[in-house]
Amino acid sequence: MDANKLNLSHDVMFPRSVLNMVEAYFLGGKRITKIIQKVKKIKLKRRGTSGAYGPFIKQKSILSRRKVLANESDRLKIRRGGKMHNYWCVVLAVFCGCFIAAKADVKWPGGTYGMPMPDTGCPSDGSTEWKTGWTYHDTEDDNNDNQRSNIFHMPVNFSAHGIQQKFCLKVGNNGNTGSEIWPEGKYCLYKKGVCPSGLKQGFIRWDDEQSEIDYKDKHFGDLPDGNYEISHTTINYCCSTKGNINNPIQLPALKPFYLLTYDSAQCQKVAGTKVTSEFIKFDDDDQANTDAAGGEHPYGPSEDPFNLKIYYCYYEPGQESEDDLGTGKQVRSKIPTGKASSSGLAVAIGCGVAGAIVGTASIAFATKRILAHRARAAVDLLDGPQPDGP
């Protein structure tokens, strides 16, 4: 056998240099090497051809050295057991953290606010309760030009006569334990009560059709803050105006949901979701139109001050992507982020670290068994034939 390798079984060989390095790292020094050196000093030499053994040193000294080596072996076992106990405690803690992270899904922030309703319903996260409502805009009768994007996920009535908007409103915490602070980014919500911390208030005002030909404006259920009149509709908003739109924020991604754009038609990225940009264009009253917008509000009214256009961002669980602003063509995002949802990221990191620790601990355990075996083998060399007496 190669003198520089240790034979562990019939087909496993470890370089001695590797074992020595592991010794130095895990045992705080080359304790095993020192034990082997002690054994070599008291090793019995075979003498003569009769098979008898002669004393290399006095038997009293040998017995004393055997006791020292046995003590060293015991100390090694104690150190090994203590260190391995610590290793497995760390592994258990990491696995527990991994399990907890998997259960701790991201929650909708606390406070009161609203979002457009998708066709799948309000975006429950398991604890947040939503109230619903809708408003109907009577639009221009003559040569109506109501428009919407080719890709559209809203369960609303849309026609040349009028357009309906449906809302999901969070009117209380309802057992929700999420933080009341929304992440920095560029997006808008419907205002309901006080705007969440860090978000700024604004409004959009629709000058709806006022003739008697079609259905008049109507509203039902819980609505965002604003004014809902027979011929005019004003909706208030809370908008996040800070942050990089291409840096994904963390929100619950269990079900589809909507946000409204801010400052541009581009959608804020949300980790763990695929986003589609959509829009609605309202053909408002043509006579003495009083459409208006003020403060911080969703992007769109500036494109046509007499026919309000609002951009929406539809998010669904999946690969991050972006489309061409609702024309029906979807393209993959050119800005790779490599981000995942909060819970998925925590699980990935926790399980990755746990796996690394398990692997390290397993190697350490196997290596320490090998080293302990070498120590015991060194002591066993003294258990052979004893030297002749003086």
C-alpha positions as CSV (number, residue, x, y, z in Angstrom):
1,M,0.0,0.0,0.0
2,D,1.2,3.5,-0.8
3,A,2.8,4.9,2.4
4,N,1.2,8.3,1.7
5,K,-2.4,6.9,1.7
6,L,-4.6,5.4,4.3
7,N,-6.6,2.2,3.2
8,L,-10.1,2.6,4.7
9,S,-11.7,-0.4,2.8
10,H,-11.2,-2.5,-0.2
11,D,-11.8,0.3,-2.6
12,V,-11.5,3.6,-0.7
13,M,-8.2,5.5,-0.4
14,F,-7.6,8.9,1.1
15,P,-4.4,10.9,0.6
16,R,-2.6,11.3,3.9
17,S,-2.0,15.0,3.1
18,V,-5.7,15.6,3.0
19,L,-6.3,13.8,6.2
20,N,-3.6,15.8,7.9
21,M,-5.2,19.0,6.7
22,V,-8.5,17.9,8.0
23,E,-6.9,17.0,11.3
24,A,-5.4,20.5,11.6
25,Y,-8.8,22.1,10.7
26,F,-11.2,20.0,12.8
27,L,-9.0,19.1,15.7
28,G,-7.2,22.4,16.2
29,G,-3.8,20.8,15.5
30,K,-2.2,17.6,14.4
31,R,-3.0,15.6,17.5
32,I,-3.3,12.3,15.7
33,T,0.1,12.8,14.1
34,K,1.6,13.4,17.6
35,I,0.0,10.2,18.8
36,I,1.5,8.3,15.9
37,Q,4.9,9.8,16.6
38,K,4.7,8.6,20.2
39,V,3.8,5.2,19.1
40,K,6.8,5.1,16.8
41,K,9.1,5.9,19.7
42,I,7.9,3.0,21.7
43,K,7.3,0.6,18.9
44,L,8.8,-2.9,19.6
45,K,11.5,-4.1,17.4
46,R,11.6,-7.7,16.4
47,R,14.9,-9.3,17.3
48,G,16.4,-12.7,16.5
49,T,14.9,-15.6,14.5
50,S,13.1,-17.4,17.2
51,G,10.1,-15.0,17.1
52,A,10.9,-13.8,20.6
53,Y,10.7,-10.0,21.3
54,G,13.3,-8.1,23.1
55,P,12.8,-4.9,25.1
56,F,13.3,-1.8,23.1
57,I,12.6,0.2,26.3
58,K,11.7,-0.9,29.7
59,Q,8.2,-2.5,30.2
60,K,7.4,0.1,32.9
61,S,8.0,2.9,30.4
62,I,5.9,1.1,27.8
63,L,3.0,0.7,30.2
64,S,3.2,4.3,31.2
65,R,3.2,5.4,27.5
66,R,0.3,3.1,26.8
67,K,-1.6,4.9,29.5
68,V,-0.7,8.3,28.0
69,L,-1.9,7.2,24.6
70,A,-5.1,5.8,26.0
71,N,-5.7,9.2,27.7
72,E,-5.1,10.9,24.4
73,S,-7.6,8.6,22.6
74,D,-10.2,9.4,25.3
75,R,-9.6,13.1,24.9
76,L,-10.0,12.7,21.2
77,K,-13.3,11.0,21.6
78,I,-14.6,13.6,23.9
79,R,-13.6,16.4,21.5
80,R,-15.1,14.5,18.6
81,G,-18.4,14.0,20.4
82,G,-18.6,17.6,21.5
83,K,-17.8,19.1,18.1
84,M,-20.2,16.7,16.3
85,H,-22.9,17.6,18.8
86,N,-22.4,21.2,17.9
87,Y,-22.5,20.4,14.1
88,W,-25.8,18.6,14.3
89,C,-27.3,21.3,16.5
90,V,-26.5,23.8,13.8
91,V,-27.9,21.5,11.1
92,L,-31.1,21.0,13.1
93,A,-31.5,24.8,13.5
94,V,-31.0,25.5,9.9
95,F,-33.5,22.8,8.8
96,C,-36.0,24.3,11.3
97,G,-35.4,27.7,9.8
98,C,-35.8,26.3,6.3
99,F,-39.1,24.7,7.3
100,I,-40.4,27.9,9.0
101,A,-39.4,29.9,5.9
102,A,-41.4,27.6,3.7
103,K,-44.5,28.2,5.9
104,A,-44.0,31.9,6.3
105,D,-45.5,33.2,3.0
106,V,-45.3,36.9,2.2
107,K,-48.5,38.7,3.4
108,W,-50.2,41.8,2.0
109,P,-49.1,44.9,3.9
110,G,-51.3,46.1,6.7
111,G,-53.4,49.2,6.5
112,T,-56.3,50.1,4.2
113,Y,-56.1,50.4,0.4
114,G,-57.5,48.9,-2.8
115,M,-56.5,47.2,-6.1
116,P,-58.3,46.5,-9.4
117,M,-60.1,43.1,-9.3
118,P,-58.7,40.4,-11.7
119,D,-60.9,37.8,-13.3
120,T,-59.7,35.2,-10.7
121,G,-61.1,37.3,-7.8
122,C,-59.4,39.2,-5.0
123,P,-55.8,38.0,-4.2
124,S,-56.1,36.2,-0.9
125,D,-52.9,35.3,0.9
126,G,-54.7,33.0,3.4
127,S,-55.3,35.7,6.0
128,T,-56.2,39.0,4.3
129,E,-59.9,39.7,3.7
130,W,-61.1,41.9,0.9
131,K,-64.4,43.7,0.3
132,T,-65.6,44.3,-3.2
133,G,-67.5,47.0,-5.2
134,W,-67.8,48.5,-8.7
135,T,-68.5,51.6,-10.5
136,Y,-69.9,52.1,-14.1
137,H,-68.9,55.0,-16.4
138,D,-71.3,56.1,-19.0
139,T,-69.1,57.0,-22.0
140,E,-69.5,59.2,-25.1
141,D,-72.5,58.3,-27.3
142,D,-71.2,59.8,-30.6
143,N,-68.6,57.8,-32.5
144,N,-67.5,56.1,-29.3
145,D,-63.8,55.2,-29.1
146,N,-63.6,53.1,-25.9
147,Q,-60.5,50.9,-26.1
148,R,-58.8,48.2,-24.1
149,S,-55.7,46.2,-24.5
150,N,-55.8,42.9,-26.5
151,I,-54.7,41.1,-23.3
152,F,-57.2,41.8,-20.6
153,H,-57.9,40.0,-17.3
154,M,-60.6,42.2,-15.7
155,P,-64.1,40.7,-15.1
156,V,-65.9,43.9,-16.1
157,N,-68.6,45.0,-18.6
158,F,-66.9,46.8,-21.5
159,S,-68.8,48.2,-24.5
160,A,-69.3,51.2,-26.7
161,H,-71.9,52.4,-24.2
162,G,-69.9,52.3,-21.0
163,I,-67.1,50.8,-18.9
164,Q,-67.2,49.1,-15.5
165,Q,-64.4,49.1,-12.9
166,K,-64.3,46.5,-10.2
167,F,-62.4,46.9,-6.9
168,C,-60.8,44.7,-4.2
169,L,-60.6,46.8,-1.0
170,K,-58.7,46.0,2.2
171,V,-60.8,48.0,4.7
172,G,-59.1,46.7,7.9
173,N,-56.3,44.4,9.1
174,N,-58.8,41.5,9.5
175,G,-56.2,39.3,11.2
176,N,-53.5,40.4,8.7
177,T,-50.1,40.5,10.4
178,G,-48.1,42.1,7.5
179,S,-46.1,45.2,7.8
180,E,-47.9,48.4,7.0
181,I,-44.9,49.6,4.9
182,W,-45.1,48.9,1.2
183,P,-41.8,48.3,-0.6
184,E,-40.2,51.1,-2.6
185,G,-41.0,51.1,-6.3
186,K,-43.2,52.9,-8.8
187,Y,-46.9,51.8,-8.7
188,C,-50.2,53.0,-7.4
189,L,-53.1,51.7,-5.3
190,Y,-56.6,52.9,-4.7
191,K,-56.9,55.1,-1.6
192,K,-59.1,53.8,1.2
193,G,-58.7,55.9,4.4
194,V,-55.1,57.0,5.1
195,C,-52.5,56.2,2.5
196,P,-49.9,53.6,3.7
197,S,-46.7,55.0,5.0
198,G,-44.4,56.4,2.2
199,L,-47.2,56.5,-0.4
200,K,-48.4,59.9,-1.8
201,Q,-52.0,60.9,-2.6
202,G,-53.5,62.0,-5.9
203,F,-56.7,61.7,-7.9
204,I,-58.2,61.2,-11.4
205,R,-61.6,62.8,-12.4
206,W,-63.7,61.4,-15.3
207,D,-66.2,63.7,-17.0
208,D,-68.7,61.0,-18.0
209,E,-71.4,61.2,-20.6
210,Q,-74.5,63.2,-19.5
211,S,-77.1,62.3,-22.1
212,E,-80.2,60.2,-21.5
213,I,-79.5,57.7,-24.3
214,D,-77.5,55.1,-22.2
215,Y,-77.3,54.0,-18.6
216,K,-76.2,56.6,-16.2
217,D,-73.2,56.3,-13.9
218,K,-73.8,53.7,-11.2
219,H,-71.8,52.4,-8.3
220,F,-72.2,49.5,-5.8
221,G,-70.5,48.0,-2.7
222,D,-67.3,49.2,-1.2
223,L,-65.5,51.8,-3.2
224,P,-62.2,53.6,-3.1
225,D,-62.2,57.1,-1.6
226,G,-63.5,59.7,-4.1
227,N,-66.7,61.3,-5.4
228,Y,-69.2,59.2,-7.3
229,E,-71.8,61.5,-8.9
230,I,-74.4,61.0,-11.7
231,S,-72.2,62.5,-14.4
232,H,-68.7,62.6,-12.9
233,T,-66.4,60.1,-11.1
234,T,-63.4,61.0,-9.0
235,I,-61.2,58.2,-7.6
236,N,-58.3,58.9,-5.2
237,Y,-55.0,57.0,-5.3
238,C,-51.9,56.3,-3.2
239,C,-48.7,56.0,-5.2
240,S,-45.2,54.8,-4.4
241,T,-42.9,57.2,-6.2
242,K,-39.4,55.9,-5.2
243,G,-37.3,53.0,-6.2
244,N,-36.1,51.4,-9.4
245,I,-38.9,50.0,-11.5
246,N,-36.7,47.1,-12.6
247,N,-35.8,46.0,-9.1
248,P,-38.4,43.4,-8.1
249,I,-40.4,44.1,-5.0
250,Q,-41.8,41.4,-2.7
251,L,-45.5,40.9,-2.6
252,P,-47.7,37.8,-2.2
253,A,-47.6,35.8,-5.5
254,L,-50.1,33.0,-4.7
255,K,-52.8,34.4,-6.9
256,P,-53.0,37.0,-9.7
257,F,-53.4,40.6,-8.8
258,Y,-53.2,44.1,-10.2
259,L,-51.3,47.3,-9.5
260,L,-51.5,50.5,-11.4
261,T,-48.5,52.1,-13.2
262,Y,-46.8,55.3,-12.0
263,D,-44.8,57.9,-14.0
264,S,-44.7,55.7,-17.2
265,A,-46.6,52.8,-18.8
266,Q,-43.9,50.4,-17.7
267,C,-44.8,48.0,-14.9
268,Q,-43.0,47.7,-11.6
269,K,-41.4,44.2,-11.4
270,V,-42.6,41.9,-8.6
271,A,-40.5,39.0,-7.5
272,G,-41.8,35.6,-8.6
273,T,-44.4,36.9,-11.0
274,K,-45.0,37.3,-14.7
275,V,-46.4,40.7,-15.5
276,T,-48.6,41.8,-18.4
277,S,-49.2,45.5,-19.1
278,E,-52.9,46.4,-19.9
279,F,-54.8,49.5,-20.4
280,I,-58.4,51.0,-20.7
281,K,-59.2,54.1,-22.6
282,F,-62.4,55.9,-21.7
283,D,-64.1,58.0,-24.4
284,D,-65.4,60.7,-22.0
285,D,-67.9,63.4,-22.7
286,D,-66.9,65.5,-25.7
287,Q,-68.8,68.7,-24.7
288,A,-67.0,71.0,-22.3
289,N,-64.9,68.1,-21.0
290,T,-63.6,68.6,-17.5
291,D,-61.4,65.5,-17.1
292,A,-58.6,66.2,-14.6
293,A,-55.8,64.6,-12.6
294,G,-53.7,65.9,-9.7
295,G,-51.2,64.9,-7.1
296,E,-49.6,61.5,-7.5
297,H,-51.8,59.3,-9.7
298,P,-51.5,56.4,-12.2
299,Y,-49.9,57.1,-15.5
300,G,-52.1,57.7,-18.6
301,P,-54.2,60.8,-18.3
302,S,-51.5,63.0,-19.9
303,E,-51.6,61.0,-23.1
304,D,-55.1,62.4,-23.9
305,P,-56.5,65.0,-21.5
306,F,-60.1,64.5,-22.9
307,N,-60.2,60.7,-23.1
308,L,-58.6,59.3,-20.0
309,K,-56.3,56.3,-20.5
310,I,-55.2,54.2,-17.5
311,Y,-52.5,51.6,-17.5
312,Y,-52.7,48.5,-15.3
313,C,-50.2,45.8,-14.4
314,Y,-51.5,42.2,-14.2
315,Y,-49.3,39.9,-12.1
316,E,-49.5,36.1,-12.0
317,P,-47.3,33.5,-10.4
318,G,-44.5,32.5,-12.7
319,Q,-41.4,33.6,-14.7
320,E,-40.7,37.3,-14.7
321,S,-41.5,38.9,-18.1
322,E,-42.8,42.0,-19.7
323,D,-44.9,42.6,-22.8
324,D,-45.3,45.4,-25.2
325,L,-47.8,47.4,-23.3
326,G,-50.9,45.3,-23.9
327,T,-50.8,44.9,-27.7
328,G,-51.0,41.1,-27.3
329,K,-47.4,40.2,-27.8
330,Q,-45.5,38.9,-24.8
331,V,-41.7,39.0,-24.6
332,R,-39.3,37.8,-21.9
333,S,-37.7,40.5,-19.8
334,K,-34.2,41.6,-21.1
335,I,-33.2,42.5,-17.6
336,P,-32.3,39.4,-15.7
337,T,-33.0,39.6,-12.0
338,G,-32.6,36.1,-10.7
339,K,-35.0,37.0,-7.9
340,A,-37.7,34.8,-6.4
341,S,-40.5,35.5,-4.0
342,S,-39.7,36.1,-0.4
343,S,-40.7,32.7,0.8
344,G,-39.2,30.9,-2.1
345,L,-35.9,32.8,-1.7
346,A,-35.8,32.1,2.0
347,V,-36.5,28.5,1.5
348,A,-33.8,28.3,-1.3
349,I,-31.2,30.0,0.9
350,G,-32.1,28.1,4.0
351,C,-32.1,24.7,2.3
352,G,-29.0,25.5,0.4
353,V,-27.1,26.4,3.6
354,A,-28.6,23.3,5.4
355,G,-27.4,21.1,2.6
356,A,-23.9,22.6,2.8
357,I,-23.8,22.1,6.5
358,V,-25.1,18.6,6.3
359,G,-22.4,17.8,3.7
360,T,-19.7,19.4,5.8
361,A,-20.9,17.7,9.0
362,S,-21.0,14.3,7.3
363,I,-17.5,14.7,5.9
364,A,-16.3,15.8,9.4
365,F,-18.0,12.9,11.0
366,A,-16.5,10.3,8.6
367,T,-13.1,11.9,8.9
368,K,-13.1,12.0,12.7
369,R,-14.1,8.3,12.8
370,I,-11.1,7.6,10.5
371,L,-8.8,9.6,12.7
372,A,-10.1,8.0,15.9
373,H,-9.6,4.6,14.2
374,R,-5.9,5.6,13.5
375,A,-5.5,6.6,17.2
376,R,-6.9,3.3,18.4
377,A,-4.8,1.4,15.9
378,A,-1.7,3.2,17.3
379,V,-2.6,2.1,20.8
380,D,-3.3,-1.4,19.6
381,L,0.3,-1.8,18.4
382,L,1.2,-2.1,22.1
383,D,-1.1,-5.0,22.7
384,G,1.1,-7.5,20.9
385,P,3.7,-9.8,22.4
386,Q,5.3,-8.2,25.5
387,P,9.1,-7.9,25.8
388,D,11.0,-10.3,27.8
389,G,11.7,-9.5,31.4
390,P,15.1,-8.2,32.5
